[in-house]
């Protein structure tokens, strides 16, 4: 692995440019005094001393005394993973508190617009994250064809989370593979009931999808609206045929 590649990797692990150069140099040399580190890394001697002190505090560098001189050596690189995990744990605790602040200031509703297959994937990810049953009515989307690489992953996660899907589609969708998947129930109404629009209801969300080119998706987050759509859905479900 080239020096520049390693230093870039160390940057992504949270080191600054000088720290990555000094640490890489110590890994390369095994042990060294500041003068040798300066010569190999190109980092100014004064900056080397400051950097070694920071790396000492992070537990990435140690030293031994040889006479009156400090000779520095690198600690095991697995320490980088330990540092990253510690940072992640600290961030996770902060995020919990920030999410509380985020939710407390939000309006009781929220609307977002998505476009294209990436937008379609985004709202499907949201359905998985919610983990609620999904009720769908309208046009058969053929999502499995639009997102042929992503859809099998979605289905595995949906089934693993035991998320049931109800479909009320037009008669032309009878027998398509999507109606025969695990934890899926389907009923059908005449084609005249639906246009090119599909509506998904789950949790406190309603998604309205226009299968034009590109796909246009509106996601509305509002509990009362979602509950109203569910009442309407129950009427369609009762009227539809298996």
C-alpha positions as a Markdown table, in Angstrom:
| # | Residue | x | y | z |
|---|---|---|---|---|
| 1 | Unk | 0.0 | 0.0 | 0.0 |
| 2 | Unk | 1.5 | 3.4 | -1.0 |
| 3 | Unk | 2.3 | 6.0 | 1.6 |
| 4 | Unk | -0.2 | 8.5 | 0.2 |
| 5 | Unk | -3.0 | 5.9 | 0.4 |
| 6 | Unk | -2.2 | 5.1 | 4.0 |
| 7 | Unk | -2.1 | 8.8 | 4.9 |
| 8 | Unk | -5.4 | 9.4 | 3.2 |
| 9 | Unk | -6.9 | 6.4 | 5.2 |
| 10 | Unk | -5.5 | 7.9 | 8.4 |
| 11 | Unk | -7.1 | 11.2 | 7.6 |
| 12 | Unk | -10.5 | 9.5 | 7.2 |
| 13 | Unk | -9.9 | 7.9 | 10.7 |
| 14 | Unk | -9.8 | 11.4 | 12.2 |
| 15 | Unk | -6.1 | 12.4 | 12.1 |
| 16 | Unk | -5.0 | 15.6 | 10.6 |
| 17 | Unk | -2.4 | 15.7 | 7.8 |
| 18 | Unk | 0.6 | 16.2 | 10.1 |
| 19 | Unk | -0.5 | 13.4 | 12.5 |
| 20 | Unk | -1.0 | 11.0 | 9.6 |
| 21 | Unk | 2.5 | 11.7 | 8.3 |
| 22 | Unk | 4.2 | 11.3 | 11.6 |
| 23 | Unk | 2.4 | 8.1 | 12.6 |
| 24 | Unk | 3.0 | 6.6 | 9.2 |
| 25 | Unk | 6.7 | 7.4 | 9.5 |
| 26 | Unk | 6.9 | 5.7 | 12.9 |
| 27 | Unk | 5.2 | 2.6 | 11.5 |
| 28 | Unk | 7.7 | 2.6 | 8.7 |
| 29 | Unk | 10.8 | 3.2 | 10.9 |
| 30 | Unk | 9.6 | 1.1 | 13.9 |
| 31 | Unk | 11.1 | 3.6 | 16.3 |
| 32 | Unk | 12.8 | 7.0 | 15.9 |
| 33 | Unk | 13.9 | 10.3 | 17.4 |
| 34 | Unk | 12.2 | 13.5 | 16.3 |
| 35 | Unk | 15.1 | 14.4 | 14.0 |
| 36 | Unk | 14.7 | 11.2 | 12.0 |
| 37 | Unk | 11.0 | 11.6 | 11.9 |
| 38 | Unk | 11.4 | 15.1 | 10.4 |
| 39 | Unk | 13.9 | 13.9 | 7.8 |
| 40 | Unk | 11.6 | 11.0 | 6.6 |
| 41 | Unk | 8.2 | 12.8 | 6.8 |
| 42 | Unk | 9.2 | 16.3 | 5.8 |
| 43 | Unk | 7.3 | 17.7 | 8.7 |
| 44 | Unk | 9.1 | 20.6 | 10.5 |
| 45 | Unk | 10.9 | 19.5 | 13.6 |
| 46 | Unk | 8.9 | 21.9 | 15.9 |
| 47 | Unk | 5.6 | 20.5 | 14.5 |
| 48 | Unk | 6.9 | 17.0 | 15.0 |
| 49 | Unk | 7.3 | 17.5 | 18.7 |
| 50 | Unk | 3.7 | 19.0 | 19.0 |
| 51 | Unk | 2.3 | 16.1 | 16.9 |
| 52 | Unk | 4.0 | 13.5 | 18.9 |
| 53 | Unk | 2.5 | 14.9 | 22.1 |
| 54 | Unk | -1.0 | 14.7 | 20.6 |
| 55 | Unk | -0.4 | 11.2 | 19.4 |
| 56 | Unk | 0.8 | 10.3 | 22.9 |
| 57 | Unk | -2.4 | 11.6 | 24.4 |
| 58 | Unk | -4.4 | 9.5 | 21.9 |
| 59 | Unk | -2.5 | 6.4 | 22.8 |
| 60 | Unk | -1.2 | 6.0 | 19.2 |
| 61 | Unk | 2.5 | 6.6 | 20.1 |
| 62 | Unk | 4.8 | 5.6 | 23.1 |
| 63 | Unk | 8.4 | 6.3 | 23.9 |
| 64 | Unk | 11.3 | 4.9 | 25.8 |
| 65 | Unk | 14.4 | 6.7 | 27.2 |
| 66 | Unk | 17.7 | 5.9 | 25.6 |
| 67 | Unk | 20.1 | 7.8 | 27.8 |
| 68 | Unk | 18.6 | 11.3 | 28.0 |
| 69 | Unk | 16.8 | 11.1 | 24.7 |
| 70 | Unk | 13.2 | 10.0 | 24.0 |
| 71 | Unk | 12.8 | 7.4 | 21.3 |
| 72 | Unk | 9.3 | 7.2 | 20.0 |
| 73 | Unk | 7.5 | 4.1 | 18.7 |
| 74 | Unk | 4.0 | 3.5 | 17.2 |
| 75 | Unk | 1.4 | 1.7 | 19.2 |
| 76 | Unk | -0.7 | -1.1 | 17.5 |
| 77 | Unk | -2.8 | 0.4 | 14.7 |
| 78 | Unk | -5.9 | -1.4 | 16.1 |
| 79 | Unk | -6.0 | 1.5 | 18.5 |
| 80 | Unk | -7.5 | 3.5 | 15.6 |
| 81 | Unk | -10.5 | 1.2 | 15.7 |
| 82 | Unk | -10.9 | 1.6 | 19.5 |
| 83 | Unk | -10.7 | 5.4 | 19.1 |
| 84 | Unk | -13.4 | 5.3 | 16.3 |
| 85 | Unk | -15.7 | 3.2 | 18.5 |
| 86 | Unk | -15.3 | 5.5 | 21.4 |
| 87 | Unk | -16.2 | 8.5 | 19.2 |
| 88 | Unk | -19.2 | 6.6 | 17.8 |
| 89 | Unk | -20.5 | 5.8 | 21.3 |
| 90 | Unk | -20.1 | 9.4 | 22.4 |
| 91 | Unk | -21.8 | 10.7 | 19.2 |
| 92 | Unk | -24.7 | 8.2 | 19.6 |
| 93 | Unk | -25.5 | 9.5 | 23.1 |
| 94 | Unk | -25.5 | 13.1 | 21.8 |
| 95 | Unk | -27.6 | 12.2 | 18.8 |
| 96 | Unk | -30.3 | 10.8 | 21.2 |
| 97 | Unk | -30.5 | 14.1 | 22.9 |
| 98 | Unk | -30.4 | 16.1 | 19.7 |
| 99 | Unk | -33.3 | 14.0 | 18.2 |
| 100 | Unk | -35.4 | 14.9 | 21.2 |
| 101 | Unk | -34.7 | 18.6 | 20.5 |
| 102 | Unk | -35.3 | 18.1 | 16.8 |
| 103 | Unk | -38.7 | 16.4 | 17.5 |
| 104 | Unk | -39.9 | 18.9 | 20.1 |
| 105 | Unk | -39.7 | 21.9 | 17.7 |
| 106 | Unk | -41.3 | 20.3 | 14.6 |
| 107 | Unk | -44.7 | 21.0 | 13.2 |
| 108 | Unk | -47.3 | 18.2 | 13.5 |
| 109 | Unk | -47.0 | 17.7 | 9.8 |
| 110 | Unk | -44.2 | 17.5 | 7.2 |
| 111 | Unk | -44.2 | 17.2 | 3.4 |
| 112 | Unk | -41.3 | 16.2 | 1.2 |
| 113 | Unk | -41.0 | 15.8 | -2.6 |
| 114 | Unk | -38.8 | 13.1 | -4.2 |
| 115 | Unk | -37.9 | 12.6 | -7.8 |
| 116 | Unk | -36.7 | 9.5 | -9.8 |
| 117 | Unk | -35.7 | 6.1 | -8.7 |
| 118 | Unk | -33.4 | 7.4 | -6.0 |
| 119 | Unk | -36.4 | 9.1 | -4.5 |
| 120 | Unk | -38.3 | 5.9 | -4.7 |
| 121 | Unk | -35.5 | 4.1 | -2.9 |
| 122 | Unk | -35.5 | 6.8 | -0.2 |
| 123 | Unk | -39.2 | 6.4 | 0.6 |
| 124 | Unk | -38.8 | 2.6 | 0.6 |
| 125 | Unk | -35.9 | 2.9 | 3.1 |
| 126 | Unk | -38.2 | 5.1 | 5.2 |
| 127 | Unk | -40.9 | 2.3 | 5.2 |
| 128 | Unk | -38.3 | -0.1 | 6.5 |
| 129 | Unk | -37.1 | 2.2 | 9.1 |
| 130 | Unk | -40.7 | 2.7 | 10.4 |
| 131 | Unk | -41.2 | -1.0 | 10.4 |
| 132 | Unk | -45.0 | -0.7 | 10.2 |
| 133 | Unk | -47.5 | -2.6 | 8.0 |
| 134 | Unk | -47.9 | -0.9 | 4.5 |
| 135 | Unk | -51.3 | -0.5 | 2.8 |
| 136 | Unk | -51.1 | 0.3 | -0.9 |
| 137 | Unk | -53.8 | 1.2 | -3.4 |
| 138 | Unk | -53.8 | 2.4 | -7.0 |
| 139 | Unk | -51.6 | 1.5 | -9.9 |
| 140 | Unk | -49.3 | -1.5 | -9.8 |
| 141 | Unk | -45.9 | 0.2 | -9.5 |
| 142 | Unk | -43.6 | -2.6 | -10.8 |
| 143 | Unk | -41.0 | -1.4 | -8.3 |
| 144 | Unk | -39.3 | -4.7 | -8.5 |
| 145 | Unk | -38.4 | -3.8 | -12.1 |
| 146 | Unk | -37.5 | -0.2 | -11.5 |
| 147 | Unk | -35.2 | -1.1 | -8.6 |
| 148 | Unk | -34.2 | -4.6 | -9.5 |
| 149 | Unk | -31.0 | -4.7 | -7.5 |
| 150 | Unk | -32.5 | -3.0 | -4.4 |
| 151 | Unk | -35.9 | -4.6 | -4.3 |
| 152 | Unk | -34.7 | -8.1 | -3.1 |
| 153 | Unk | -32.9 | -6.5 | -0.2 |
| 154 | Unk | -36.0 | -4.5 | 0.7 |
| 155 | Unk | -38.1 | -7.7 | 0.6 |
| 156 | Unk | -35.7 | -9.6 | 2.9 |
| 157 | Unk | -35.7 | -6.8 | 5.4 |
| 158 | Unk | -39.5 | -6.3 | 5.2 |
| 159 | Unk | -40.1 | -10.0 | 5.8 |
| 160 | Unk | -37.5 | -10.2 | 8.6 |
| 161 | Unk | -39.3 | -7.3 | 10.4 |
| 162 | Unk | -42.7 | -9.1 | 9.8 |
| 163 | Unk | -44.1 | -6.1 | 7.9 |
| 164 | Unk | -47.4 | -7.1 | 6.3 |
| 165 | Unk | -48.4 | -5.5 | 3.0 |
| 166 | Unk | -52.0 | -5.0 | 1.8 |
| 167 | Unk | -52.6 | -4.2 | -1.9 |
| 168 | Unk | -55.7 | -2.9 | -3.6 |
| 169 | Unk | -54.8 | -2.8 | -7.3 |
| 170 | Unk | -56.6 | -2.8 | -10.6 |
| 171 | Unk | -57.5 | -6.0 | -12.3 |
| 172 | Unk | -54.6 | -5.9 | -14.7 |
| 173 | Unk | -52.2 | -6.6 | -11.8 |
| 174 | Unk | -53.9 | -9.9 | -10.9 |
| 175 | Unk | -51.3 | -12.6 | -10.9 |
| 176 | Unk | -48.2 | -10.4 | -11.0 |
| 177 | Unk | -45.3 | -11.7 | -8.8 |
| 178 | Unk | -45.6 | -8.7 | -6.3 |
| 179 | Unk | -49.0 | -9.9 | -5.2 |
| 180 | Unk | -47.7 | -13.4 | -4.3 |
| 181 | Unk | -44.8 | -12.4 | -2.0 |
| 182 | Unk | -44.6 | -13.5 | 1.6 |
| 183 | Unk | -46.7 | -11.5 | 4.1 |
| 184 | Unk | -48.6 | -9.8 | 1.1 |
| 185 | Unk | -52.4 | -9.8 | 0.7 |
| 186 | Unk | -54.0 | -8.5 | -2.5 |
| 187 | Unk | -57.4 | -7.6 | -3.7 |
| 188 | Unk | -58.6 | -6.0 | -7.0 |
| 189 | Unk | -61.0 | -3.4 | -8.3 |
| 190 | Unk | -61.9 | -2.6 | -12.0 |
| 191 | Unk | -59.2 | -0.7 | -13.9 |
| 192 | Unk | -61.4 | 2.4 | -14.2 |
| 193 | Unk | -60.9 | 3.0 | -10.4 |
| 194 | Unk | -57.3 | 3.9 | -10.7 |
| 195 | Unk | -54.9 | 6.0 | -12.9 |
| 196 | Unk | -51.1 | 6.1 | -12.8 |
| 197 | Unk | -51.0 | 7.0 | -9.1 |
| 198 | Unk | -50.2 | 4.7 | -6.2 |
| 199 | Unk | -50.7 | 5.6 | -2.6 |
| 200 | Unk | -48.9 | 4.0 | 0.4 |
| 201 | Unk | -50.0 | 4.3 | 4.0 |
| 202 | Unk | -47.8 | 3.3 | 6.9 |
| 203 | Unk | -47.4 | 4.6 | 10.4 |
| 204 | Unk | -48.1 | 8.3 | 10.4 |
| 205 | Unk | -47.1 | 8.7 | 6.7 |
| 206 | Unk | -48.9 | 8.8 | 3.4 |
| 207 | Unk | -46.9 | 8.5 | 0.1 |
| 208 | Unk | -48.4 | 9.5 | -3.2 |
| 209 | Unk | -46.4 | 8.2 | -6.2 |
| 210 | Unk | -47.0 | 9.4 | -9.7 |
| 211 | Unk | -45.4 | 6.8 | -12.0 |
| 212 | Unk | -44.5 | 9.3 | -14.7 |
| 213 | Unk | -41.0 | 9.7 | -16.1 |
| 214 | Unk | -39.3 | 10.6 | -13.9 |
| 215 | Unk | -41.2 | 9.2 | -10.9 |
| 216 | Unk | -42.7 | 12.0 | -8.7 |
| 217 | Unk | -43.2 | 11.2 | -5.0 |
| 218 | Unk | -44.8 | 13.2 | -2.3 |
| 219 | Unk | -44.4 | 12.1 | 1.3 |
| 220 | Unk | -46.7 | 13.6 | 3.9 |
| 221 | Unk | -46.1 | 13.0 | 7.6 |
| 222 | Unk | -49.3 | 13.6 | 9.6 |
| 223 | Unk | -51.0 | 11.1 | 11.9 |
| 224 | Unk | -54.6 | 12.4 | 11.3 |
| 225 | Unk | -54.1 | 12.4 | 7.6 |
| 226 | Unk | -52.8 | 8.8 | 7.7 |
| 227 | Unk | -55.7 | 7.7 | 9.9 |
| 228 | Unk | -58.2 | 9.2 | 7.5 |
| 229 | Unk | -56.6 | 7.4 | 4.5 |
| 230 | Unk | -56.8 | 4.2 | 6.5 |
| 231 | Unk | -60.6 | 4.6 | 6.9 |
| 232 | Unk | -60.9 | 5.2 | 3.2 |
| 233 | Unk | -58.7 | 2.2 | 2.5 |
| 234 | Unk | -60.9 | -0.1 | 4.6 |
| 235 | Unk | -63.9 | 0.8 | 2.5 |
| 236 | Unk | -61.9 | -0.1 | -0.7 |
| 237 | Unk | -60.6 | -3.3 | 0.8 |
| 238 | Unk | -64.1 | -4.4 | 1.6 |
| 239 | Unk | -65.4 | -3.6 | -1.9 |
| 240 | Unk | -62.5 | -5.2 | -3.7 |
| 241 | Unk | -62.3 | -8.9 | -4.9 |
| 242 | Unk | -59.7 | -11.4 | -4.1 |
